Amino acid sequence: MRFFARGMVKNEITAMSKLRLRGFEIHKSYLPQEAQRDLIDALRPVLKAAPLFSPKVPGGGQMSVRMTSAGAFGWYSDAEGYRYAEKHPRGVEWPAIPAPILAIWQDLTGLERQPDCCLINYYGEEARMGLHQDKDEADFSYPVVSVSLGDDGLLRVGGQSRGGRTDSVWLNSGDVVVMGGEARLAYHGVDRIRFRSSRLLPKGGRLNLTLRVVT
Ligand SMILES: O=C(O)CCC(=O)C(=O)O
Protein backbone atom coordinates (compact mmCIF):
# COMPACT_ATOMS: atom_id res chain seq x y z
CA MET A 1 0.00 0.00 0.00
CA ARG A 2 1.41 3.39 -0.91
CA PHE A 3 1.86 6.00 1.80
CA PHE A 4 -0.51 8.40 0.04
CA ALA A 5 -3.44 6.03 -0.46
CA ARG A 6 -5.49 8.04 2.05
CA GLY A 7 -7.69 10.45 0.13
CA MET A 8 -7.38 8.74 -3.24
CA VAL A 9 -10.55 8.89 -5.29
CA LYS A 10 -11.64 6.45 -7.96
CA ASN A 11 -10.87 8.57 -11.00
CA GLU A 12 -7.36 9.21 -9.69
CA ILE A 13 -6.76 5.48 -9.30
CA THR A 14 -7.94 4.71 -12.82
CA ALA A 15 -5.86 7.54 -14.31
CA MET A 16 -2.56 5.99 -13.16
CA SER A 17 -0.55 4.42 -15.94
CA LYS A 18 3.07 3.69 -16.82
CA LEU A 19 4.67 4.76 -20.10
CA ARG A 20 8.14 3.95 -21.39
CA LEU A 21 9.96 6.38 -23.62
CA ARG A 22 13.53 5.44 -24.57
CA GLY A 23 14.02 3.76 -21.22
CA PHE A 24 12.47 6.68 -19.27
CA GLU A 25 9.78 5.11 -17.07
CA ILE A 26 6.96 7.64 -16.75
CA HIS A 27 4.45 6.99 -13.98
CA LYS A 28 1.51 9.15 -15.04
CA SER A 29 -0.66 10.47 -12.19
CA TYR A 30 1.45 8.64 -9.63
CA LEU A 31 0.62 11.22 -6.94
CA PRO A 32 -3.03 12.02 -6.28
CA GLN A 33 -3.87 15.66 -5.61
CA GLU A 34 -3.87 15.37 -1.84
CA ALA A 35 -0.37 13.83 -1.92
CA GLN A 36 0.80 16.66 -4.19
CA ARG A 37 -0.51 19.22 -1.70
CA ASP A 38 1.19 17.32 1.16
CA LEU A 39 4.48 17.47 -0.73
CA ILE A 40 4.14 21.23 -1.20
CA ASP A 41 3.53 21.56 2.55
CA ALA A 42 6.60 19.42 3.25
CA LEU A 43 8.69 21.57 0.88
CA ARG A 44 7.72 24.92 2.44
CA PRO A 45 10.17 24.73 5.39
CA VAL A 46 12.88 23.43 3.04
CA LEU A 47 12.49 26.45 0.76
CA LYS A 48 12.47 28.77 3.77
CA ALA A 49 15.72 27.32 5.19
CA ALA A 50 17.43 27.00 1.79
CA PRO A 51 15.90 29.60 -0.56
CA LEU A 52 15.84 29.16 -4.33
CA PHE A 53 18.74 30.77 -6.22
CA SER A 54 19.67 31.16 -9.88
CA PRO A 55 22.94 29.35 -10.57
CA LYS A 56 25.52 30.75 -12.94
CA VAL A 57 26.75 28.45 -15.67
CA PRO A 58 30.40 27.78 -16.63
CA GLY A 59 30.21 29.51 -20.03
CA GLY A 60 28.84 32.71 -18.43
CA GLY A 61 25.20 33.57 -17.98
CA GLN A 62 22.62 32.27 -15.59
CA MET A 63 20.15 29.42 -15.58
CA SER A 64 16.52 30.45 -16.10
CA VAL A 65 15.46 27.75 -13.63
CA ARG A 66 15.78 28.69 -9.96
CA MET A 67 16.87 25.90 -7.66
CA THR A 68 17.84 24.65 -4.23
CA SER A 69 18.38 21.22 -2.67
CA ALA A 70 17.65 19.02 0.32
CA GLY A 71 19.87 16.20 1.58
CA ALA A 72 23.56 15.82 2.44
CA PHE A 73 24.50 17.36 -0.93
CA GLY A 74 23.05 20.06 -3.12
CA TRP A 75 23.68 20.48 -6.81
CA TYR A 76 25.51 23.70 -7.61
CA SER A 77 26.92 25.50 -10.60
CA ASP A 78 29.02 28.62 -11.14
CA ALA A 79 31.75 29.86 -13.48
CA GLU A 80 34.00 27.05 -12.24
CA GLY A 81 31.69 24.24 -13.24
CA TYR A 82 28.93 21.85 -12.19
CA ARG A 83 29.27 19.97 -8.90
CA TYR A 84 27.66 18.96 -5.64
CA ALA A 85 28.18 21.21 -2.62
CA GLU A 86 27.80 20.44 1.07
CA LYS A 87 26.26 23.83 1.81
CA HIS A 88 23.73 26.24 0.35
CA PRO A 89 25.36 29.38 -1.15
CA ARG A 90 24.27 31.27 2.00
CA GLY A 91 26.56 28.97 4.02
CA VAL A 92 23.84 26.90 5.72
CA GLU A 93 23.50 23.12 5.52
CA TRP A 94 20.90 21.77 3.14
CA PRO A 95 17.74 20.70 4.99
CA ALA A 96 16.90 16.99 5.25
CA ILE A 97 14.91 15.39 2.43
CA PRO A 98 11.28 15.26 3.64
CA ALA A 99 9.99 11.74 4.42
CA PRO A 100 7.14 11.76 1.85
CA ILE A 101 9.70 12.43 -0.90
CA LEU A 102 11.91 9.57 0.30
CA ALA A 103 8.82 7.34 0.31
CA ILE A 104 8.43 7.89 -3.46
CA TRP A 105 12.03 6.75 -4.01
CA GLN A 106 11.42 3.72 -1.83
CA ASP A 107 8.19 2.76 -3.56
CA LEU A 108 9.53 3.08 -7.10
CA THR A 109 13.10 1.82 -6.74
CA GLY A 110 12.82 -0.60 -3.80
CA LEU A 111 16.46 0.24 -3.05
CA GLU A 112 17.98 0.12 0.41
CA ARG A 113 20.34 2.95 -0.53
CA GLN A 114 18.69 6.32 0.00
CA PRO A 115 19.24 9.35 -2.24
CA ASP A 116 21.56 11.96 -0.74
CA CYS A 117 20.34 14.83 -2.88
CA CYS A 118 16.89 16.09 -3.74
CA LEU A 119 17.42 18.85 -6.27
CA ILE A 120 14.44 21.22 -6.32
CA ASN A 121 13.96 23.08 -9.61
CA TYR A 122 11.44 25.91 -9.95
CA TYR A 123 10.33 26.88 -13.46
CA GLY A 124 8.67 30.27 -13.82
CA GLU A 125 6.81 31.24 -16.99
CA GLU A 126 9.91 31.63 -19.18
CA ALA A 127 12.19 29.03 -17.62
CA ARG A 128 13.73 26.20 -19.64
CA MET A 129 16.34 23.53 -19.09
CA GLY A 130 18.63 22.69 -21.98
CA LEU A 131 19.45 19.13 -23.01
CA HIS A 132 21.99 17.66 -20.59
CA GLN A 133 23.06 14.44 -18.88
CA ASP A 134 22.98 13.93 -15.09
CA LYS A 135 26.57 12.83 -14.65
CA ASP A 136 28.00 14.55 -11.58
CA GLU A 137 27.24 11.48 -9.44
CA ALA A 138 29.75 8.72 -8.57
CA ASP A 139 27.73 5.63 -9.51
CA PHE A 140 25.38 5.59 -12.49
CA SER A 141 23.91 2.22 -11.54
CA TYR A 142 21.52 4.11 -9.24
CA PRO A 143 18.51 5.62 -11.01
CA VAL A 144 17.38 9.23 -10.82
CA VAL A 145 13.76 9.73 -9.75
CA SER A 146 12.06 12.92 -10.91
CA VAL A 147 8.77 14.27 -9.52
CA SER A 148 6.67 16.90 -11.35
CA LEU A 149 4.46 19.32 -9.38
CA GLY A 150 2.44 22.29 -10.63
CA ASP A 151 2.33 23.46 -14.24
CA ASP A 152 2.81 21.05 -17.15
CA GLY A 153 6.36 20.78 -18.52
CA LEU A 154 7.47 19.51 -21.91
CA LEU A 155 10.24 16.97 -21.33
CA ARG A 156 12.52 16.23 -24.27
CA VAL A 157 14.57 13.03 -24.22
CA GLY A 158 17.37 11.85 -26.47
CA GLY A 159 20.05 9.17 -26.42
CA GLN A 160 23.37 8.92 -24.62
CA SER A 161 25.23 11.17 -27.01
CA ARG A 162 24.49 14.72 -28.06
CA GLY A 163 22.63 15.22 -31.33
CA GLY A 164 20.31 12.79 -33.05
CA ARG A 165 16.60 12.21 -32.73
CA THR A 166 14.73 13.33 -29.64
CA ASP A 167 11.20 12.66 -28.41
CA SER A 168 9.02 14.81 -26.19
CA VAL A 169 6.32 14.16 -23.65
CA TRP A 170 4.25 16.50 -21.51
CA LEU A 171 4.67 15.90 -17.79
CA ASN A 172 1.74 16.86 -15.58
CA SER A 173 1.55 17.52 -11.86
CA GLY A 174 1.85 14.24 -9.99
CA ASP A 175 3.80 12.39 -12.70
CA VAL A 176 7.03 10.69 -11.63
CA VAL A 177 9.83 9.67 -14.01
CA VAL A 178 12.42 7.02 -13.22
CA MET A 179 15.65 7.33 -15.20
CA GLY A 180 17.58 4.10 -14.84
CA GLY A 181 19.35 1.65 -17.13
CA GLU A 182 19.72 3.04 -20.65
CA ALA A 183 17.96 6.28 -19.60
CA ARG A 184 20.33 7.00 -16.72
CA LEU A 185 22.82 8.84 -18.91
CA ALA A 186 20.40 9.92 -21.61
CA TYR A 187 20.20 13.57 -22.63
CA HIS A 188 17.05 15.28 -21.40
CA GLY A 189 15.73 18.79 -20.88
CA VAL A 190 12.58 20.85 -20.50
CA ASP A 191 11.60 22.97 -23.50
CA ARG A 192 8.77 24.96 -21.98
CA ILE A 193 6.04 24.96 -19.41
CA ARG A 194 2.35 25.69 -19.77
CA PHE A 195 2.20 28.55 -17.29
CA ARG A 196 -0.90 28.47 -15.04
CA SER A 197 -2.03 25.06 -16.34
CA SER A 198 -2.19 23.86 -12.72
CA ARG A 199 -3.54 25.44 -9.56
CA LEU A 200 -1.19 23.59 -7.22
CA LEU A 201 1.21 26.51 -6.75
CA PRO A 202 -0.58 29.75 -5.84
CA LYS A 203 1.73 31.87 -8.02
CA GLY A 204 1.91 29.33 -10.85
CA GLY A 205 5.01 27.64 -12.21
CA ARG A 206 6.43 24.16 -12.02
CA LEU A 207 8.46 22.42 -9.33
CA ASN A 208 10.55 19.43 -10.23
CA LEU A 209 12.26 17.29 -7.62
CA THR A 210 15.08 14.98 -8.69
CA LEU A 211 16.35 12.39 -6.26
CA ARG A 212 19.92 11.28 -6.83
CA VAL A 213 22.50 9.09 -5.13
CA VAL A 214 25.57 11.32 -5.22
CA THR A 215 28.46 9.45 -3.57
O1 LIG B 1 12.40 19.39 -14.75
C1 LIG B 1 12.53 18.27 -15.18
O2 LIG B 1 11.58 17.53 -15.45
C2 LIG B 1 13.91 17.72 -15.45
C3 LIG B 1 14.93 18.27 -14.50
C4 LIG B 1 16.31 17.85 -14.87
O3 LIG B 1 16.56 17.46 -15.97
C5 LIG B 1 17.40 17.91 -13.89
O4 LIG B 1 17.22 18.42 -12.79
O5 LIG B 1 18.50 17.43 -14.23
The ligand as an SDF file (V2000), in Angstrom:
LIG
                    3D

 10  9  0  0  0  0  0  0  0  0999 V2000
   12.4030   19.3880  -14.7480 O   0  0  0  0  0  0  0  0  0  0  0  0
   12.5350   18.2650  -15.1770 C   0  0  0  0  0  0  0  0  0  0  0  0
   11.5760   17.5270  -15.4480 O   0  0  0  0  0  0  0  0  0  0  0  0
   13.9150   17.7200  -15.4500 C   0  0  0  0  0  0  0  0  0  0  0  0
   14.9320   18.2670  -14.5000 C   0  0  0  0  0  0  0  0  0  0  0  0
   16.3120   17.8470  -14.8670 C   0  0  0  0  0  0  0  0  0  0  0  0
   16.5630   17.4600  -15.9700 O   0  0  0  0  0  0  0  0  0  0  0  0
   17.3960   17.9070  -13.8920 C   0  0  0  0  0  0  0  0  0  0  0  0
   17.2220   18.4220  -12.7880 O   0  0  0  0  0  0  0  0  0  0  0  0
   18.4990   17.4320  -14.2350 O   0  0  0  0  0  0  0  0  0  0  0  0
  1  2  2  0
  2  3  1  0
  2  4  1  0
  4  5  1  0
  5  6  1  0
  6  7  2  0
  6  8  1  0
  8  9  2  0
  8 10  1  0
M  END
$$$$
